[in-house]
């Protein structure tokens, strides 16, 4: 059908199609149906949980407290004053960001039980330390000290910890990529 005949044909068909006129009763029925289906999800979404979570354990509380401190430290350290040197500013902001990931991974090693997540946390520590060192070297700064991060809770004073030289391993050669 040519386009010039299309519009008149559609208009003629529309004239023959008779839709019933909706009355006020039909509109109220439709509104009630709409409300009946929309209201329950809204009401139930705001219903309180009948089984609130139990109070965190001592270990969970320590984990949350250390994680919160690590996040706060990271956010504070990332708020650097711009120097005008984009590369230095980038490193100044990214180093605390990476250090925050290291700190969080150390906390996972202290408290986490999932062996797969613990391995990932170990990889995060190594990778992020390498990236911090690479960024600092790229702008001519010396790489930071790479002493291993403590993975045990800080409850035991360091002076009372006994070191066994026989049991220490040098893993630095196996951790480089």
N, C-alpha and C positions, 0 to 999 in steps of 0.2 A: 504494500500500500504506500503510495507516495506521501511524503510528509504533509503536503497541502490538504490531503483528505483525512489525515490522522486525527487532528483536533476535532473536527465536526463529528467524526465517528465516536470518539470518546464521550463527547458532550451528549450525543444522542443516547448512548448506552446509560450514562449517568441519569438521564431523565427517566428511563424506564425502571431503574432500580429503586425500589421503595423500601426504605429503612423505617422501622416503627419509631414513632416519636417517644422519647423517654420522658416519663412523667416524674413528678417529685418523689413518688413512692419508690420508683426504680433507683433514683439517685440516692435516697436514704439507704436502701438495701445494699447498694454497691459500697457506700461509705462504711456501713456496718461490717461487711465482709473484709474490706481493706483493714479496718481497725482490728478485727478479730485475728487476722494473720500477722499484722505488724506489731501489735501490743505485747504478746508473750515474749518474743526475743528481747524487747526493750526492758520489760519488767525483770526477766530472769537474768539479764546481763548485769543488773545492779544488785542482785541478791548476794548476800555475804556468803563466804565459804563456810559450810557447816563444820568442816574440820580444819580449823586454823593450824598453820604449821607450828610444830613444837618449838620451844625455846632452843636456840642454838647450843650445841655442846660447848664445853670449854675449848676443845680443839677448834671447832668451827668459829667461835668468838675470836680466838687468837688469829686464825687465818683471815677473818674479815677485817680485824683491826690492822694487821700488818699490810694487807692488800690496800686498805683505805689510805694508810700512811704512804705507801709506795706511789699510789695514784696522785695524792696531794703533792708529794715531793716532785713528781714528774711534771705536773701542770705548773707548779710554781717555777721550776727550773726552766721550763720552755718559754716563759714570759721574759724574753730578752729585749733589751733596747736595741733597735736597729743601729748599725754602725755605718751604713752606706756601702758596705762591701757585702754583696748578695751571697757570695760563697761562704764567707765567715758567718754571716747571719744564719744561713742554712745549717751549717755545722753546729752552731751554737744552739739552735732549736732542735735539731735532730738527735744530737748526742743525748740530751736528757730523755727524749722520747725512747731511744733505744735502751738507755739505762733503765727506764721504767719497765720495759719488756723483760730485761734481765732480772730486775728486782721481783717482778711478778712470777717469773719462771723459778727463781730461787724459792719463793713462797710455796709454789706448787711442789717442789722437791721436798720441802719441809713437811708438808701436810698431806699431799696427794697420795692416793693409794693405787690409782690406775697406772699400770706399768707403761702402757703406750703413751699416756700423757706425760709421764715422768721422762721418758726418752725424748719426746718432743720438747719438753722444757729444757733438757740438757742441750739439745740442738739449738734452741733459741739463745741460750746463754753464749754458746760458742759463736754462732753466726752474728749476733748483735755486737759482741765484743770485737769481732773482726771488722765489722762495718764501722764501728766507732773509730777504731784504729786507722782504717783506710781513709775515712773522711778527714781525720786530723792530719794525717800525712799528706793528703791532697792539698791542704792549705798551708803546709809547712810547719805544722805544730807537731811536737813529739807525740807518739802514741802513748796512751795511758798505761799505767801499771796493769798487768794482767794476772794479778793474784787471784786464785780461785775464790769464788764466792762461797760464804758459809751456807750450808744447807740444813743445819740443825737449829732448833729454836735457841734463842739467846738467853735462856734461863740459867745456864751454867756459866759462871764467870770464866773468862778465857784463862786467867792465871791458874785455875784448878784443872784445866784440861791437860791430860798427859799425852805427849806425842810419842809415837813409836816409829823411829826412823826406818825400821825394817819394813813397816807396813805402808810407807808412802810410795806412791808410784808417780813417775813422770809421764803424764799423758799428753804433754804439749805436742810431741811429734805426731801422735796418732790423731789429733784433733784438727790439724791444718788441712785445708781443702786444696 
